[in-house]
Amino acid sequence: MGMRLVQSGEHSFVILEKSDGVGGTWRDNTYPGASCDIRSHLYWFSFDAQPDRSRVYAFQPEIQANIERLVDRLDLRKHIELGTEVTGARWDDAAGRWTIETAGGERIRARSLITAWGQLNRPTFRDIPGRADFRGDYWHSARWNHDVDLTGKRVACIGSGASAVQFIPEIAPIVSELTVFQRHANYVVPRMDRPYEPGERQEFLDQPDKLQESRDAIYWEHEGWMGAMKQGTPVAAEFTAQARAHLEETVKDPELREKLWPDYPIGCKRIIIADTFYPAMIRDNVHLVTDKIEGVEPTGVRTSDGTLREVDVIIYATGFETLSFNASLDITGRNGLALRDAWREGPQAYLGMSVSGFPNFYMLYGPNTNLGHNSIIAMLECQYGYVLQGLQAGDEQNAALDLRADVQQRFNAELQAELADSSFAGSCNSWYKTAGGKITNNWMGSVEDYKKATARLHVDDYEVVS
């Protein structure tokens, strides 16, 4: 967003970052094997110079280094205040301004407030009892403790989702024993990752058209995967068959194979793209446990069958708190309306960006903008353009834009109706939806659908606030 502001000629802005560095998820997730599940040629901004990529799927250090270089190259650091955690923000009806408060006591006044809180950055431990009683080392996968050498240790991994399938193959060869506690199996399709040959890398750098051709091919292939996000489609059947073939080809033990096979329709949970997870799970020193965890004790993990599995280290791959979109902060809009009250029945926003009652307030990667089939960067680029239109419209009218309540209500009714027959609404528990089944995280269609919906900001959708 900062890049697009500068490119549009806007230089009066500040980016408040609670951590001590840039990078977001790529700064936080440094676990062994951390990598992107979107191919590297597509995983960058279309409006920026394309970086060199070492392989088909980039690993965390390379992505983080590219982000660091971008910030320096575009001189964005002068706009960033690191170590500045926002604790609340309040709209001043009389002044027509936001006042943002930080943990350090700073008060910042701004015409507009844009949040980029993310959906997958607040680790959760799933309320597993007894965690603090454990006498060994333990941590969440998104807060990896690199000071602990796992060589020869007995390790428990609680969870088997997108992060776990990346670090399990990395640590399995060095630990003495790895016990993986799985609540629900995931569909896993082949990744087919490989390094680019030096000649290939140079060719992509020397011939931008060739790199663009690669980006376009990946993008449209992923758009074709949208069918897997709808129940009962040929694409969903094709992906299911591909996942089953990958499992049967790798895992020969029928009992283990069935434990690793999901009991819900594909797309209901995040589809895992991995080559090395199944080979790791068939190692002699790796054990899969599907019994429910009763709690953690000083020496290990006890399951519902009464078994205590003693371990030296516990790694929690238990995901993130995804349903609040950080509305736990004290965000107050017009007439004293709190965001948490506006979202009492679950987060919602118009096109995932605007919330009625909160003028000049825009969200990036907000409610119902996550994808199950393509790159989130493509969605974010739509949002940057839409927000810029909102800022420009407000400047031209010397006013703030507050989304009309009827526009938000109509949009979200249509959105939820469309999502009702999606794979996300299938028979599984996932971070995509609330306990009551309302899908709060995912978009209802393709990226192309979102591009069309966000291409033009209609001022008539908003109340113009003097």
N, C-alpha and C positions, 0 to 999 in steps of 0.2 A: 504494500500500500504506500509505503514511503517512497519507493521508486516511482510509482505512478504519480504521486503528488509532485515530486520534483520535475518529472517529465511534462506535467501539465502547467508548470510555472509557479506552483505553490511552494513557498519555502518557510512559511510561518506555521510550523507544526512541531510537536514533540512526541516521541515514542517512549512510553513508560514501560520498562522491563523489570520485573521483580527479581530475576536472576542476575548473575554476574557476567553473563555473556549472551550473545545472539545465537540463533539456531533453533530455538524451540525444541521440538521433539528430537531433532538430531543432536542437540546439545545434551539433552537429558538421557537419551537411551544409548549407552555406550557398552552394553552387554556384548559378550563375544558373539560374533556372527551377525550383529545388527545390520540390517540392509533394507532397501526399499523393495516393495513388491510390485512397483511399476517400473518398466524397463527404463534405463537411464536416459535414453535419447528423448523420451517424452517428459521426464521428470525435471523440467526446468521451465522458466518463464519464456513465453514466445516472444515477448517484447524486449528481451535482453540478449546480449551476445552469448552464444552457446559455449559452455565449458568443454574441456577435454574429458572424455569418459574412458575408464580403463576396462570396463566390462559391461555385459548386457544388463545386469542388475547391480547397481552401485552399492557399496558398503558405506556405513555411517561415516568413517573418517573422511572419505572422499567428498561426500555430500556436505558435511560440516565445513570442510576446507573451502569448498566452492561458495558457501554462504558467507564465510569470513572474507573471502576475496571480493565478493560482490559489494559488501558493506563498505570496504575500504575503497574500492574502485569508484563507487558512486558518491563517496564522501558522506555517507549516511550517519557516521558515528556522531557527528556534531548535533544530530537531531535526537540521539538516543540517550536516555538517562537510565543507566544500569543500576541494579540494586534498589529499584524504586517500585515498591509494591503498592498497588492501588487498594485502598480499603473501602472506598465508597465514592459516589458521585451524586450530585443533586442539581436538578434543573431549577434555575431561578426564573420564575415567571415574569417578574418585574424587569429584570435586566436582560432577559433573553439569552442567558449564558449557562453553561455547565460549570460547576465548581467540583473539581476532582481532588480528593484527599488521599494522601499516601501514609504509609506506616511510619514514615519519618517526620510526620507533622506538616508536610508541605501542602499548600493549597494552590491549585492551578486552575485558572479561569480560561475557558475556551468556548468558541462559538459552536463547535461540533465535537462529538465524542464517538470514536470508532473503537469497538472492542475486537480483539483478536485473541480471545481466551483459549481457543482450541476445544476439541472434544475429548482428546486422549492425553491429558497431561496431569490429571489429579489422581495419583495412585490410590487404589483401594485394596484392603486386605480381606474383603468379604466378611468381616466380623467373625473371623475364625477365633474361637475362644482359646485362651491360654498362650497367645503368641508371646507375651512378655515374660512368660515363665521359662521359655526355652533357654538352656544354658550355653548353647553353641552360638555360632554366628548366623544371622539371618538378615535378609534384605529383600526389597521389591526389585523386580527386574529392571525397572526404570530408574533405580538408584543403585546401580551395581557397585559393590564394594571390591575394588580392584586390589585392595591391600591383603585380601585373603587368598592364599594359594589353595586351590581345590585339589591339587595333586594328591592322590591316595586317600581322599576323604570320602566318607559316606554322605551323600547329598540327597536331599528331598527337593523335588520340584513340584510345587503345588500349582497346577494349571497346565494346560496343553494347547494354548491358543497361539496367536500370531507371533508373539515374542518367544514363547517357549520353544516352538518348532525351529527357531533360529539358533538359540543358544544350546539346546539339548545336544545337537550333533557336535558342537564345539567342546563341550565339557565331558561328554560321555567317554571319550578315549583316555582321559587323564584321571578321572575319579575311580575309586575302588568299587563303588556301588552307587547307582543312580536310581532312585525310586520316583516315578512320575505318577502323581495323583491326578486323575482325570475325572472331571464332572460330566462332560459331554464330549463326544468325539467330533472331529471336524472333517469336512470334505477336503481332501488334499489332491491337487492336480500338479503335474510336473512343471518344473521351473525352466529347465534346460538352460541354465546359466553357463556362461563361459567368459574368459577374458577376451578382449579384442586383440587381434594381432597388431604389432606396431604399425604395419603398413595400413591396416584398416583405420586405426586411430588417426594417422596422418592424413589419410584420404578424406575422412570426415571433417578434419580441420581445414584442409585446403579447398574442399568443395562444399560450401554451405548448402548448395542445392541438393546434394546427395544426403546430407544430414537431415534436411527438411523433408526429403522423400521418406527417410526412415521414420521420422517423427509422425508424419501423416499416416503411414502404413500402420504404425502401432496404435495411433489414436482411433482409426476407423475399425481396426480389429477389435479393440476394446469396446467401442460402441456396439459392435455386433454381439458382444457378450451380454448386452442388456436383457436379452431374452431369458437368460438364466435367473434374472431377478423376478420373473413372472412364473407362477406355478403352472405346471402342466404344458409348458411350451417345448417344441423340439430342441431348442437350445439348452433348456434345463435338462432334458433327457440326455443330450449329447455330453454335457458336462458331468452328469451323474455317472454315465458309462465310462468316461475318461478317468474319473476319480476311482471307480471300482477297479478298472484295469490296472491303474497305477498301484493300488493296494495289493491286488492279487499277484502282480508281477514281483513285488518286493517282499511281502510278508507271507510265508508259506504255512506258518502255524495257524490252523483254522480258528482256534480259540482266541489267539491274540488278534487275528484279522477281524473277527466279529466285534471285539472290544473297540477296535479302532474305526469301526464303521458307524456313521451317524444313523439315528432313528427319526430324522425329520427331513423335510424337503430341502434340496440344495438351495443356497442363497439365504436361508433363514438366519444363519450365522455367517460371519465372514468366511469366504472361501480361502483356504490356505494354498499358497503357491510355493512348493518346496520340493527339492530333489533329495535332500539328505536326512529328512526327519524319519521316514520309515526305516532306512538302513540303520539309523541309530537305535531305534526301538527294538530291533531284533538282536542287538548285542547281548552277550551272556551276562554282562554286569548291569543291564538296564531292566527294570521291572515296572510293569504298568499295573496300577491299582485303581480300580473303579468303585470300590466301596466308599461310602460317604465318610468324610472326615468328621469325627466327633470333637476333636480338639487337639491342641498342641500341649505336650507335657515337657518337663525339664530335659528329657533325653530323646524326645522324638515325637512322632505323629501317631495318634490313635484313631482307628477307624471304627465304623459301626459294628463290625464283626468281633470287636474286642481286641484286635491285634494292635500291639504297640510296635511300630517300626522305628528302631533307634537309628539316629543319624547325627552327623557332626555339624551339618550346615543345612539351612532351609532357605530356598529361593522361592519367593512368592511371585508367580506369573499370573496374578489374579486380576489383571486388568485395571480399569480406571473408572472413576465416578464420572458418568457421562450424561446424566439426565438433568442436571441443574443448569448447565451452561454458565456456571458461576453466578447464578442469581442469588446465591447465598450472600454475596456482597450487598452493601446497602446502596442500591441504585434507585433513586427517587426521581420521578418525572413530574409532569404537570399536576397541579392541585394535590401534591403530596402522595401521588400514586407510587407505591413500591413495586419494583419489578417482580419480586417474589410473590406479591399478591396478584399481580396481573397474570402470573404463570401458575396460579394455585392448582389448576387442573392439568398442568404440564406445559413445558416451553413451547411457544409458537411465535412465528414472525412472518411477515409478508415477504415472500421470496427468500426467507431465511435471514433477512437483513433489517427490516424496519418493524418496530413495535408501536402500536397505537398508544398515545399518551406520553411518548418520549421523543420530543422534538430534536431534530438534528442528531439523532442517535442511530448509528448503523453498526451491524454486527458482521464480522467476517467468519465464515465457517460456523454460522449460527444454526438454529433448529432446521431440520429437514434439508440440509445441504450436503450431507455425507453421501458417498457412493459405494456401491458394491461391485462396480464393473470397470471403472475408468479412473483417471488421475484426478485427484482433488485439486491440483493446480489449475486444471482447465475450468473448474467451477469457481475457484477464487478469482481468476482473471475476469470472469463475468461480473463478479461482485465489485472488483476495483473500478471497473467502468461505470457500473450503476451508481456507486457511492460518489464518484467524481461528478456525475450528472446532478446528484442531489446537492452537493456542495455548491456547484455552479448556479443551480436554480435558486438556492438560498441567497447567494451573493447578489444575483441580478435583482432580486426582489427585496433585498435588505431585510430578510425575514428568515424564520425557521420553518421547516417542514415537519408536520406531525401527521403520521399516517391516519387516515380515517378508519374508525372502528369497523364500519360495515365492509370496507375493502379487506381488512385482515380477516374478519369472520367468514366472508364468502370464499376467500382464497383457501383458508385452512379447512373449510368444509369440503371443498372440491379435492384438496390434497389428500385428506384422510379417506375419502371415498375411493380415490384412485389407488391408494396404498392397500386397501382392504383385501385385494386379491393378489397382492405381490407376495414374493417369497419371504419378505421380511415379516409378513403377518402369519407365517407358518407356525407349526406346533413345536416351538422351541423357546427357551429363554435366551434373550440376547441383549446386548447393550444398545441395540437399535430402538428399544421400546420400553415403556413403563410396565410395572407389574400388572396394570389393568389392560395392557395390550395396545395402548396408543403409541404409534410410531413417531418418535420425536426427533430422530437423528437423520433419517435417510430421505433423499429426494425421490420423487415418484416416477421419474422418467429418465431419459438419456441426457447427456451433456448438451446435445443439440437442442433438446426441448428447453433446457435452462437458458441457453444462449438466446433463444427467441424470446423467452419470457422476460429476460433482464436487459435486452438490447436497448430499450428506451424507458426512461423514467417518466411516467405520466404525472405531471404536477397535480392534475385533477384527483389523483388518488390520495392526495395529502391536503390537510388543512394548513393554510398559510398563516403562521403565527407572527404577528408584528414584533 
